[in-house]
């Protein structure tokens, strides 16, 4: 699985990128045919505290899972997007078995 992490309007530290890579690698326990994972972390310019946004896109054979979440920390936004995509993968795997 190829993992691409991009940070927009800021520089992501190695600890955050390492955490994201570790969690995305665990996705293969739910579905082993993941081809590509793309994460976009964006810092929105606003007065709102919840200005950190995470977009997660997973490509599998013939389909794509996507989630976009916003929170007051990148870790929380990514975790929420991760859980949504994980649930999508589980449902996709169930449908593929039928």
N, C-alpha and C positions, 0 to 999 in steps of 0.2 A: 504494500500500500504506500502510495506517495502522499506525503503530508506537506501542505503549503500553508504557512502562517504569515499573514501580512498585517502590519500595523499602520493605520492611516491617521495622520495628524499628530503622531507621537512615536517614540521609540520604545518598543517592548523590551523589557529586561529578560535575561536568559532564564531566570527562574519561572517566569510566566510561560515562556515558550516551551520550556522543559515539561512543565505541568500539563500543558495542552497536548504535547506529543505523547506523554505517558497515557493520558486518558483516551486519546484517539486510538492508540495501539490496543487498548482493552476492548474497543468496539469489535475487533475481529473475533472475540469469544462469542458474540451474538450472531455474527454473520461473517463467514470467512472469505467471501468473494468481493470484498471492498476493493475497488480499483484506486480511488483517489479521494483525498479529504482536503478541503480548503477552508481556512478560517480567516475571516477579515475582522480585525479589531479596530473600532473607529471611536475616536474621541470627538464628540459633537461639541460645537462651540455654542453653549447656552448657559443660562443662569441656573438651570435645573440641576439638582444633585445627581439625578439619574441620567448622566450624559455619556455613559460608557456603553457601547453597543458591540455585540458579538454576533457574527453571521457564520453559520456552519453549513457547509454543503458536502454531502457524501455521494459519490458516484459508485453504483454497483452495476452489475451486468444488466443493461437495458432499462435502468431506472435511476432516479436522483432523489435524495432526501435533503430537505432544506429547513433551517430554522433560524430565526432572527430574534434576539432578545436584547433588552436594554435594562441596565441596572446602575447602582452606584459604585460597583467595582467590576473590573473585567473578569475576575474569577467567578463572581456570582452570575454575571451575564452568560459567560461561557458554559457554566454548569447547567443553567436552565436550558440553553440551546442544545447541549449534549444530551440531556435527559429526553428532550423532545425528539431528537434524531434517533436516539436509542429505541424509543417506543415505536417510531416509524419503521426501523429496521426489523424489530421483532414482529410487527404486523406484516411486513413484506415477506419475511421468512415463512410465516404461517400460511400466507396466500400461495407462496411458491410450492409448498408441500402438497397442496390440494390438487 
